[in-house]
Amino acid sequence: MSIEVKNITKLYGEQKALNNVSFNVGSNEIVGFLGPNGAGKSTMMKIITCYIPPTEGTVSVCGFDTNEQSIEVRKQIGYLPEHNPLYLDMYVKEFLEFTGNLYKIKNTKERVKEMIETTGLQIEQNKKIGALSKGYRQRVGLAQAMIHDPKVLIMDEPTTGLDPNQLEDIRALIIKLGKEKTVMLSTHIMQEVEAMCDRVIIINKGEIVANDQTQTLQQNTTKQLITVEFDKDVSLQAIKSITGVEDAVLVDKTWKIVASIESDVRKELFNYAVKNNIGVLTLNKEEQKLEDVFKALTKK
């Protein structure tokens, strides 16, 4: 395993930010680390990257213990924190060369050129970082996180401040990196998680409430949502009388129906329409979105 977290607890005075948290992240895996504000995401990432120690428990990265071998851990990790710290008075190329020299990498200038091309910084490479937009500053942060070719990438809100075109580029880059490295990222944009992540870990109030494949989490629900449009007016009372229907609401001539997954209510809806000489214009079963799962797990 690239990252092994075992029974981590973190206390800030009497406040418990993390409570007995355990999980693993394997090689060549992109994992989304999700949770509401204040759930403990950033605290966990700071512990993994050796910025702060845990109160209890252990973390290892590529076999190195974060408490006992923190220097070796830092060599294995590329870190993009939520608040991207950059030297605003330095030029982009100058800053990346400075970062490369800190890591004592060979052929620094060639590696800087490669990172500039990889992150799409070509047209901004001769500017001062302070003159860049928020999106391009984020790209500089990504470049510095990857410049030493780490085995593990930890990214806290990596797509913050990016426009739709930049989002698409960075998403493609992260997916590409996930084929070669371990990527753990935190974000509030559920569509990004659905598009990029193989697995999702959800934390709430300092405890893990879900840890599964993205698609499995979306399918693991006790309810289903059915949308149906008829060619005639149908009352709410009539809809609720159909076997399997638990709740319903009419939105722009389309009924949105909540039903149990124990039976396929679409058959009952169709039979009702035939029996009452009503035409069915549309009838669909909607897939549950990751956002729905997130809300259900973090609002309990």
Secondary structure, 3 states (H helix, E strand, C coil): CCEEEEEEEEEECCEEEEEEEEEEECCCCEEEEECCCCCCHHHHHHHHCCCCCCCEEEEEECCEECCCCHHHHHHHEEEECCCCCCCCCCEHHHHHHHHHHHCCCCCHHHHHHHHHHHCCCHHHCCCEHHHCCHHHHHHHHHHHHHCCCCCEEEEECCCCCCCHHHHHHHHHHHHHHCCCCEEEEECCCHHHHHHHCCEEEEEECCEEEEEEEHHHHHHCCCEEEEEEEECCCCCHHHHHCCCCEEEEEEECCEEEEEEECCCCHHHHHHHHHHHCCCCEEEEEEECCCHHHHHHHHHCC
